[in-house]
Amino acid sequence: MHNDHHFINVSQLQVGIYVHLDLGWMDHPFTLSNFKVKDEEQISIIKKTGLTRLRYDPKRSDCQPLPLKVDAPSAEAIVDEDEDEPLEEATAINEDNTALRLKELHQAINVCERKFINTSNIARQVTRNILTDSKASIEQAALIVNDMVDTALMEGDVAVHALNGNRSSDANFVHPLNVTVLALLVAKSINISKEDARILGMAALFHDIGKAEISDKILLKKDPLTKSEQSHFEQHSEIGARMAQEVGLPVRIGKIIMQHHEYADGSGYPKHLRSEQTDPFARLIAIVNGYDNLCNPSNVALAKTPYEALAHMYASQRAKYDESLLKRLIKSLGIYPPGSIVQLSTGSYATVISVNPNKPLRPFVMLHDPLVFRHEPLVIDLREEPSITINACLRPSQLPADVLESLNPRKRVSYFIDVDLSISED
């Protein structure tokens, strides 16, 4: 933070000036109260706020203010006005705005977490009870899938969130829910009807129901499976398709469940089908299922970071997947996927908590700050901080001990889809 303050008349504003709006957070439509002006539309909006004088930062500006217009107050008048309003007061206003914005961001994240926990509990119940109470399970599943479909397809800007707050924990991790969220996120980027999205969502939520008949000894085994164990495990696709038929799920959902481990090059199971022989939704679920299994394996010691998982899939497993859908997943999650731990150009460490697919390089991050209590971490929107960039993506083992404790990364990454944070507060 710079201690010296500079002021200009609003008529001197131009693109490239870094401004501080000394207004209440609700008194302007911008995400933050300080930012670099990027276009004429922003200038027009600033002028409509009624501010005649603006505080600006020459060190963070790309250019000088415009010359003062003749009909504008003189420079002396601006200085006189400045003397009437002490710098301490202007600084206090800006700090109040920042505190309010941070509070609003935390509220939005908390709402998202509450929705996630409720949804994860229902997802766990419906996949567990699909055979014993199939009608109620399917109805409950349809409710949460419809809600996610409405969010994914009907909202203008959506974001995928990595849950890492006070309420959620590794206990809330539900693999089928992760697969559903990721599948619908990719579906938003393709031309898909609401009805098809519901089919995709239901198939994703129930894709592993066949594991109900697989031994826990195999499902929970941390060491590599033996050949006979692997053969038994692979039966879950066919078992799941049979179960889907028995409980009355649509035929196409059963087909997708059957094919969700088939690969584009024919190396999958159970029938070694190639890409053109499988349902497009099965190809999509195969990709997001593979991604989540890399991030969240049964043996957490083998887990890849979200960044590593996407890089591995593209570099080493591309032949297994529909390449156009794989590229859409990578674009949707961004170069720095939610859940990634990063080091910023400022030297600080942070966790990526949310990415809007339309701005994948500028995510929301939760900052490690030794001066801030862990229950109130600083959340910043990198879209509003153009001078800050991400320098590196790191593994938890690469972090200093105090940073690791502060960021408190989960062993398992849980995802949830919601409206973009910058929109949900407006």
C-alpha positions, -999 to 999 in steps of 0.1 A, spaced: 0 0 0 13 34 -9 13 61 17 12 92 -6 -21 101 -22 -28 119 -54 -61 134 -66 -75 143 -100 -107 158 -112 -130 132 -128 -126 150 -162 -89 140 -161 -97 103 -161 -85 81 -189 -79 45 -197 -49 32 -178 -53 53 -147 -54 33 -114 -82 48 -93 -96 45 -58 -133 51 -55 -140 66 -21 -175 53 -19 -194 26 -1 -192 -8 -17 -229 -8 -26 -226 27 -41 -208 15 -73 -211 -16 -95 -174 -26 -96 -161 -57 -79 -135 -37 -60 -131 -1 -51 -96 3 -65 -86 -8 -100 -70 2 -132 -95 17 -157 -96 -6 -187 -121 11 -211 -144 41 -218 -174 23 -204 -158 22 -170 -151 59 -172 -187 66 -180 -198 45 -150 -174 63 -127 -187 97 -138 -223 86 -131 -214 79 -94 -213 116 -88 -177 118 -78 -160 150 -89 -126 142 -75 -108 109 -76 -79 95 -57 -54 78 -80 -21 59 -78 5 72 -103 28 43 -96 2 17 -107 -11 38 -136 -1 33 -172 -3 70 -181 -7 105 -168 -41 121 -161 -55 142 -189 -49 180 -187 -74 198 -165 -103 212 -185 -109 249 -183 -144 245 -169 -132 221 -142 -122 232 -107 -86 245 -106 -57 225 -93 -56 248 -63 -93 241 -56 -86 204 -57 -57 209 -32 -80 231 -10 -106 204 -11 -80 179 -2 -71 200 29 -107 200 39 -108 162 39 -78 148 57 -58 120 40 -65 98 70 -102 100 63 -98 90 27 -76 61 37 -102 50 63 -129 51 37 -109 29 13 -100 5 41 -137 3 50 -146 -5 14 -120 -32 13 -132 -47 45 -168 -47 33 -158 -63 0 -139 -90 19 -170 -96 41 -192 -99 11 -169 -124 -6 -168 -146 25 -206 -145 27 -208 -157 -9 -183 -185 -3 -201 -195 29 -234 -197 10 -217 -219 -17 -203 -242 10 -237 -246 27 -252 -256 -7 -223 -280 -14 -226 -297 20 -264 -302 16 -259 -315 -20 -231 -338 -10 -252 -353 18 -280 -360 -6 -257 -374 -33 -242 -398 -8 -277 -410 3 -291 -415 -31 -262 -435 -44 -262 -456 -12 -300 -462 -12 -306 -466 -49 -315 -503 -45 -333 -502 -12 -354 -471 -19 -351 -466 -57 -381 -443 -62 -372 -418 -35 -335 -419 -45 -342 -411 -81 -365 -383 -71 -339 -368 -48 -312 -372 -74 -334 -355 -100 -339 -325 -77 -302 -319 -71 -293 -325 -107 -320 -302 -120 -307 -275 -96 -271 -279 -109 -283 -280 -146 -303 -247 -140 -272 -231 -126 -248 -245 -153 -270 -237 -183 -293 -208 -173 -268 -185 -155 -247 -162 -176 -214 -167 -158 -208 -197 -136 -177 -207 -117 -164 -239 -104 -154 -237 -67 -129 -258 -48 -143 -262 -13 -117 -255 14 -136 -236 41 -146 -241 77 -177 -261 71 -167 -286 44 -140 -312 50 -127 -344 34 -157 -361 49 -179 -342 25 -160 -355 -6 -183 -375 -29 -167 -388 -61 -200 -390 -80 -208 -354 -71 -174 -342 -84 -180 -361 -116 -215 -346 -120 -202 -310 -114 -173 -313 -138 -195 -330 -165 -220 -302 -163 -193 -275 -164 -180 -289 -196 -215 -293 -209 -220 -256 -206 -193 -251 -232 -212 -272 -258 -246 -268 -274 -266 -290 -251 -304 -290 -243 -316 -288 -207 -331 -323 -211 -299 -338 -223 -280 -320 -195 -304 -338 -170 -296 -371 -186 -259 -364 -184 -262 -353 -148 -281 -383 -137 -257 -407 -155 -228 -389 -139 -243 -391 -104 -251 -428 -107 -221 -438 -129 -205 -459 -101 -236 -475 -86 -223 -509 -97 -195 -506 -70 -222 -515 -45 -216 -552 -54 -178 -549 -54 -159 -559 -22 -148 -531 0 -115 -549 3 -109 -541 -34 -125 -506 -34 -105 -494 -4 -72 -511 -13 -43 -487 -14 -18 -510 -31 -22 -519 -69 -49 -545 -76 -39 -580 -86 -50 -592 -120 -80 -611 -105 -89 -581 -83 -88 -558 -113 -110 -581 -133 -136 -582 -105 -134 -544 -101 -140 -539 -138 -174 -557 -135 -188 -526 -118 -197 -510 -152 -219 -539 -163 -233 -543 -128 -242 -506 -127 -259 -508 -161 -280 -538 -149 -289 -519 -117 -300 -489 -137 -324 -510 -156 -337 -527 -125 -345 -494 -108 -362 -479 -138 -336 -453 -150 -338 -444 -187 -322 -468 -211 -296 -442 -222 -284 -437 -186 -278 -474 -183 -258 -473 -216 -237 -444 -204 -230 -462 -171 -219 -493 -190 -195 -473 -212 -180 -448 -187 -147 -467 -187 -144 -472 -224 -116 -453 -240 -112 -436 -274 -84 -460 -284 -103 -491 -275 -82 -498 -244 -110 -495 -219 -136 -519 -206 -159 -539 -205 -161 -542 -243 -130 -524 -256 -151 -500 -277 -135 -471 -296 -146 -435 -294 -171 -436 -323 -188 -467 -308 -197 -450 -275 -223 -425 -264 -209 -389 -264 -219 -385 -227 -200 -417 -218 -169 -401 -234 -174 -370 -214 -179 -388 -181 -148 -410 -189 -127 -378 -190 -140 -361 -158 -140 -395 -140 -104 -400 -150 -95 -365 -139 -111 -368 -105 -95 -402 -99 -61 -387 -105 -68 -359 -80 -85 -381 -55 -72 -417 -56 -80 -442 -29 -43 -438 -18 -41 -401 -12 -3 -403 -12 -5 -408 -50 -28 -378 -56 -18 -354 -83 -25 -317 -79 -53 -305 -102 -26 -288 -123 -6 -320 -126 -37 -341 -134 -47 -320 -164 -11 -318 -176 -7 -356 -173 -40 -363 -191 -31 -340 -220 6 -351 -223 3 -388 -216 -33 -400 -219 -46 -379 -248 -52 -410 -270 -75 -425 -244 -100 -396 -245 -121 -376 -269 -95 -348 -275 -120 -320 -282 -138 -328 -249 -105 -330 -230 -96 -296 -243 -129 -282 -232 -123 -296 -196 -89 -279 -196 -103 -246 -208 -132 -249 -183 -109 -255 -153 -82 -230 -164 -45 -232 -164 -47 -230 -126 -76 -253 -117 -96 -248 -84 -77 -265 -56 -43 -256 -70 -17 -240 -46 1 -212 -63 28 -186 -56 20 -151 -67 43 -125 -83 42 -107 -49 59 -137 -33 28 -147 -14 13 -182 -14 -24 -188 -22 -50 -215 -30 -71 -211 -61 -107 -213 -48 -128 -204 -79 -124 -201 -116 -148 -186 -141 -143 -205 -174 -144 -172 -193 -115 -158 -174 -94 -189 -166 -61 -171 -161 -74 -147 -134 -90 -169 -107 -101 -160 -72 -74 -170 -47 -73 -174 -9 -41 -157 3 -18 -169 30 -12 -139 53 5 -145 86 -12 -114 99 -47 -126 92 -65 -152 113 -70 -185 95 -108 -183 99 -108 -150 80 -83 -155 52 -79 -128 25 -97 -136 -7 -87 -116 -38 -100 -116 -74 -70 -115 -97 -92 -100 -125 -93 -69 -104 -56 -69 -96 -39 -68 -130 -5 -61 -115 -5 -95 -96 2 -127 -116 6 -163 -107 43 -173 -110 41 -211 -101 18 -240 -92 31 -259 -62 26 -292 -44 18 -290 -7 52 -305 1 69 -275 -15 53 -251 10 69 -237 41 54 -252 72 36 -221 84 21 -216 49 9 -252 48 -8 -248 82 -24 -215 72 -38 -227 38 -47 -260 53 -52 -278 20 -76 -307 19 -64 -342 11 -93 -345 -13 -105 -318 -36 -143 -313 -38 -159 -292 -65 -191 -273 -67 -207 -252 -95 -222 -219 -87 -226 -184 -100 -195 -163 -104 -185 -147 -71 -182 -113 -87 -218 -116 -99 -233 -131 -68 -224 -101 -47 -236 -74 -71 
